[in-house]
Amino acid sequence: MSDPEITLRSVDGDRTAFVPLLLEADESEPIVRTYLNDGDLLELVANGQPVGVVLLTAPEIAAVEIKNIAIRREHRGGGMGRAALACIAAHARARGAGRLLVGTADSSSGTIAFYRACGFGDAGRIPGFFDAYPEPVVEHGVQAHDMIRLEMIL
């Protein structure tokens, strides 16, 4: 089975309706709200249906960062995430970016493995990043402390 085809649709206006979905990828609402209005918020669309959302920022010249990405639960699996990343990479490349960046918690071993399988390589770590969150970030019984940075060369 081939990966689904994803397109991006810009979200204009009030972004608060997307907070519940964004919280699936970053569980701290106060933190999500600090960056909610930064960058470009784009819906991920497959077969005319919104399947997720991505918030892209440009932290440096020639780089695009996936600040937050979430696929709706009912659309997970079947290659949706991989197709979304391919679409986002093409979008970033078209904007002149040479690198696509993403960060995730050191406790997210499955997510780290997924990004690596999609062509991202290691790009460092931010020690103590998640220690600044208002509540501890815990996944599968493991508390997150550092942000693992990954990059895809476009």
C-alpha positions in Angstrom: 0.0 0.0 0.0 1.4 3.4 -0.9 1.5 6.3 1.5 -1.5 8.7 1.3 -1.1 12.0 -0.5 -1.0 14.9 1.8 -1.5 18.6 1.0 -1.2 21.6 3.2 -3.9 24.2 3.8 -3.1 27.5 5.6 -5.0 28.2 8.8 -6.0 31.9 8.8 -7.5 33.7 11.8 -8.1 32.3 15.2 -5.9 29.2 15.9 -7.4 28.3 19.3 -9.6 25.6 17.8 -6.4 23.6 17.0 -5.1 23.6 20.6 -6.7 20.3 21.5 -5.0 18.6 18.6 -1.7 20.3 19.2 -1.8 19.1 22.8 -1.5 15.5 21.4 2.1 16.4 20.5 2.9 18.8 23.3 0.9 18.1 26.5 1.4 21.5 28.1 -1.3 23.9 27.2 0.5 26.9 28.7 3.5 26.0 26.6 1.5 25.4 23.4 -0.2 28.8 23.9 3.2 30.5 24.0 4.0 29.5 20.4 0.5 29.1 19.0 0.6 32.3 17.0 4.2 31.9 15.8 5.0 30.8 12.3 2.6 29.1 9.8 -0.2 26.9 11.1 -1.1 24.4 8.3 -3.8 21.7 8.2 -2.6 18.4 6.8 -5.2 17.3 4.3 -5.7 13.9 2.7 -8.5 13.1 0.2 -10.1 16.5 1.0 -10.3 15.7 4.7 -8.2 17.4 7.5 -6.1 14.7 9.1 -3.8 16.7 11.2 -2.0 20.0 11.8 1.6 21.3 11.7 3.1 24.5 13.0 6.2 25.6 11.1 8.6 28.3 12.2 11.8 29.6 10.6 14.3 29.8 13.5 17.2 30.5 11.2 17.9 31.4 7.6 17.5 28.4 5.3 15.8 26.2 7.9 12.2 25.4 8.7 11.3 23.9 12.1 8.4 21.6 12.8 7.4 23.3 16.1 4.4 20.9 16.6 2.8 18.3 14.4 -0.2 16.1 15.2 -2.2 13.6 13.2 -5.7 13.0 14.4 -6.0 9.6 16.2 -8.4 8.1 13.6 -5.9 8.8 10.8 -2.7 7.5 12.5 -1.0 4.5 10.9 -1.1 3.6 7.3 1.8 5.9 6.4 0.0 9.2 7.3 2.9 10.6 9.4 5.5 9.6 6.8 3.4 11.2 4.0 2.9 14.3 6.1 6.7 14.7 6.7 7.4 14.2 3.0 4.9 16.9 2.1 6.3 19.3 4.8 9.9 18.6 3.5 8.7 19.5 -0.1 7.0 22.6 1.3 10.2 23.7 3.1 12.4 23.0 0.1 10.1 25.1 -2.1 10.5 27.9 0.4 14.3 27.7 0.0 15.1 25.9 3.2 18.1 23.6 3.2 17.2 21.9 6.5 14.0 20.7 8.2 14.3 20.6 11.9 12.3 18.9 14.6 12.7 18.4 18.4 11.1 15.8 20.7 11.5 14.6 24.2 14.3 12.2 25.2 11.6 10.0 26.6 10.0 9.6 23.1 12.1 6.7 21.8 9.4 5.6 19.4 9.0 9.1 18.0 12.8 9.5 17.7 13.0 6.1 15.8 10.2 7.2 13.5 11.9 10.5 12.6 15.2 8.6 11.9 13.3 6.1 9.7 11.9 9.1 7.8 15.4 10.5 7.0 16.2 12.7 9.9 19.6 12.6 11.5 20.8 13.7 14.9 21.3 17.5 15.4 22.1 17.8 19.1 20.2 18.0 22.3 18.9 20.8 24.6 19.6 19.7 28.2 16.9 20.3 30.7 14.4 21.7 28.1 11.4 19.8 29.5 12.4 20.5 33.1 11.1 24.1 32.5 7.6 22.8 31.8 4.9 23.6 34.4 4.2 19.9 34.9 6.6 17.0 34.4 6.4 15.4 30.9 6.1 11.6 31.3 5.8 9.1 28.5 5.5 5.4 29.2 6.6 5.9 32.7 9.8 7.8 31.7 10.1 11.5 32.6 11.4 13.8 29.8 14.3 16.1 30.6 16.2 16.9 27.3 15.0 17.9 23.9 16.4 15.7 21.2 17.0 17.7 18.0 16.8 16.1 14.6 17.3 17.4 11.1 16.6 16.4 7.5 18.9 17.9 4.9 16.7 19.0 2.0 
